[in-house]
Amino acid sequence: MSVLVYIPTNSGQATKSGLEAASFASALASGEVSAVVSGDLSGDGGLGAVGVTKVLHYSTELNDNSQLARLVESAVTTTGATTIVFSGNLEGGAIAPRVAVRLGAGYVPGIIELPEGGSFSRNVFSGKAKASVSVSADKTVLGLTPNAYGVKGTGGGDASVEAFSAEVGESKISFGDFKPSSEDGAVPLPEADRVVSAGRGLKGPENWGIVEDLARALNASTACSRPVGDMGWRPHHEHVGQTGVTIRPDLYIACGISGAIQHLAGVNQSKVIVVINTDPEAPFFKAADYGIVGDVFEVLPKLTEAIKALS
């Protein structure tokens, strides 16, 4: 199986979601694994360590998803790949369907593990069930759910890097100023291993310091429920849930969140869920691995101090 993986980068290095997609592609492949990258690249971007053997480097940074789809299509033609892997994040979710249409390929989004018997598993019905999907087309485009597979080193050396050119057409969009959603170096929510989230139980934005203190102690990202984002207490990009960002961290701590079904749908694939709430009947406790019935204003500072004492 010849496999190509699209890799997003940040400051010349493959992002965590890109390394995860490359790890998955390496496990799928029976031969060479190629990657295609646009924009700045330092060395091989760390891709050789996760099994990529060759990197096709398009030096111009592309921000138009239609252009990126053409770039990947051209890379497929060059490499002869029959399987194309993307991270299932916002960017990959926008490019992958375009590539599938251009190639006449089968498309399977939301993959959570390596295939068994030629079929791919994906979550459906907001994570309440799994579907087994097989593809009969000559080419297959796959979208890997972020944090589902993990980054797995192969102990390999550096990948070879080749300058790559492609006819990507004119961009149909233009960009103004760009300001990162996080200026403190926090990991983007879809890639975060640990997340501390809070809801209306914090009573106001002025109380968010205790959430941020715990997040810093855990080296975690912060999140919030939808009402908090709607009221302007926190930026909307921190809203997790069915109508916000879907996440799958190793640890999710919910502080003062009752656990409405819409919120649970976006976080219920977390490996460990900890719930802190004064209401012992809060629905979230039914989904929790660990629960603390208590006041967040008392529990969070004590939890933060305990974690600091261990570090």
N, C-alpha and C positions, 0 to 999 in steps of 0.2 A: 504494500500500500504506500503510494507516494503522497506525502502530507505537506501542506503549506499552512503556515499560521500567520495571521496579521498581528503585528506587535505595536501597541501604542507606547510612546516613550515620554520621559520627563527628564529634562536636563541631560539628555544623551544616554540615559539608561532605560532599559525596559521597565515598565511599571509592574507592580505586583500582579495585577490582573493579566498583564502580558506574559509574565513568567509562568503564571499558572496555566494559561492557555498553551504555552510552549511545552510545559511539562506534560500536559495531557496529550498534545500532538506527538511528543516523543514516545509516550507509552503506546499510542495507537499505531505508530509507523513500524513497518517491517524493514525499512531502508532509510534513505536520506530524509531528513526533516529540514525544510527550507522555511525561512521567515522573510517577510517583507516589511520594511520600515520606511516611513517618510519623515524628513526633518533631521535634526541633529542626532548624531550617534557617536558615542565614545567607545572606541574599540568595537567589540561585538555586542555591547549593551548588556553583558552578563548572560547572553543566550546560550553560549557554548556549555555553560555549567549545567543547564537543564536539558541538554540533549539536541539542541539545534546544531546542524552541521554547516549550513550555508545561510548567509543573510544577504538579501537583495536590498541595497540601500538607495532609495530615491532621495536625493539630498534636499529637495525643496519641501518645506513643511506645508502639508495640505490640510485645510480645515473644512472643505466642502465634501460632504459625504458622497456625493455623486462622483467627484474626482477620485476619492479614495476607492470607491467601488471599481472604477476603471483601472486604477493602479493594481488592485488585487487581481482583477480579471487578466490583466497583462502578465502578472507574475504567474498565474495558473498556466497560461499558454507557454511561458518560458520554461517552467519546471515540469510541466506535464502532470501536475498534481491531480489526484482524483478525490481527495478529501481536503477541505479547507476549514480551518478552525479559527474561531473568534472568541474573545471573552464576551459573555452575555451582558456587559455593562451598557450604558446609554449609547456610547459610540459604536460598539460592536453590534448592538441591536438595531442600529440605523443602517450600518453598512452591509451586514450579512444578507438581509433579504434582497437588497439590490444586486449583490453578487450572484445569489442563487437564481434570480430572474435572468440575469445576463448570461449565465452559464447553462440555463435549463436544468439546474441541479435540484435535488431534494434538499429541503431545509428542515433541520431539527433544532429548535431553540430550547433553552432551559435544561440542558443536559446536566446530570448530577454525578455521573460515574462512568467508568469505562464500559463499553458494550459487552453484553453476554449473548452468545449465539447469534451475533450479527445485529442485535436489537439494542437501541439506546433507551435508557431510562430517563424520564423527565417528570418533574412535579406538575400536577394539574389540580384544579379546584383549590387554588390558594394553599397548596401543600398538603391537602387532605388525602390525596391519592397519588399514585404513580402510574404513568402510562409507558408502555413498551412500544417503541417506534422503530420500524425497519424501513429502509430506503431501497427502492428498486431502480432509481436513476443511475446513470453512469458516473455522475459526480455527486458528492454530498457536502453540504455546507452545515457546519455544526456551531451552535452557540453554547458555551460552557457557563453555567451559573457561577457567578463570582463566589469564592471561598468554599466551593463544593468539593474541589479536587485537591487543592493545595499546591504549593511550590515544592517540587521534588528534584533535588540535585541528582545528577548522574555520574558526577566525578569526571566528566569529560573535559577536554581542553577548550581552547578558544574556537569559535566558529569562524569559517572564512567569510570575509565581507567583500561583496562585489558591487561596484557602482551599477545602478540600474536606471534605465530611462524608459519612459512609457508615455503614450499619448493620452493625457488625462482630460483634455478639453479645457474650456474656460470656466472659471468659477462663476456660479450664479448668485453667490452671496458675498457680502463684504463685512469686515469686522471693524468695530471701533476700538475703544479702549478695553483692555482685559484686566480684570482684577480677580485674583484667586479668591474662592469662597472661604478659604482658610488661610490666614496670614501667619499662624503660629506653628506651621509645620505639621498639623494634625493630619492623620491618614484619612483620605476620603471615606465616607461611610460605607460604600459598597465593598471596600477593600479592608476595612478595619477588622482586626481579630477580637478586639474588646470594645464594647460600647456601653456608655452610661447614659441613660435616657430619663427624662422627667416629664411630668404632666402638670395639670392644674393644681395638684397637691402642693406644688411649690409656692402657690398663692401670689406670685408676682415675679417679674424679671429681676428685681433687685435681690432676690434670694438665690440666684443661679450660681453664686460663688461656691456653695457647698457641693454642687454637682461638678463644677469644673475642678475643684480641689480633688475630689475622688477620681475623676478622669485622669488628672495629671499623675496621681499616685499610682494608677494602674497602667499608665501609658496608653490610655484609651481615647476614643473619639466621643464627642457628645452628640446627643440626639434629643428629639422631643416628640410629643404626640401632636396630632393635627390641631386641636383647639389652641395649643400654645403657639403654634405657627400662625394660625388665623388671627390671634389676638396681638401678634407682633412682639411677643415676649422673646422669641428666638427667630432666626432667619429661616425661611421656608426650606432651604436646602437641608436643614437638619430634621425635617419632618419624616418620620418612618411610619410605614403602614401601607395598606392597600392603595391609598391614593397618594402616597409619597414614595420614599425610597424603600425598596425591599432589601433586607440585609440578612446575612447568614454568619454572624460572628461566632467565635468560640465561646464568648461570654457576653451576655446581655443583661444589664442590671436596670430594672424598671423602677423608678422612684415616683411614688404618688401618681401612678397611672392605673386606672381601673381595669383596663384590658378589654375594651370594646372589640368586637369581632373584626372590624376593619383594621384596627391596630395589630391584632394578633396575626392577621393574614400576612403582614409584612415582616414579622419577626419570628414566627413560630418554627422556622428552620434553624434557629440559633442552637448551638450544641448544648449550652447550659444557660438557663434562664433563672435569674434571681429577682424576686419581687419584694418590694418594701412598700407597705400600705397600712394605714390605720384601720381600714375596714376588712375584717377577717372574711367577709362574704364577697370581696372583690373578685370578679370573674377571672382575673389574671392568675390568681393562686392555683386554679385548676390546670393551668399550662406550665406552672413553675416547677423547676427542679428543686429549688430552695425558696422558702418564703419567710419573711420577717414581718410580723404584725407589730407595727410601731410607727412612731412619728419620724418622718424623714429628717426633720430638723434636729432630732436627737441621734438618730441612727447613723446618718451619713458622716458627721464629724468623727464619731467614734470609730467607724469603719475605716475612714481615711487614716486616722492616727494608727490604727492597728496594722494597716498595710505598710505605712511608712516605717513602722517599727521592725517589720520583717525584711525590709530592703536594705 
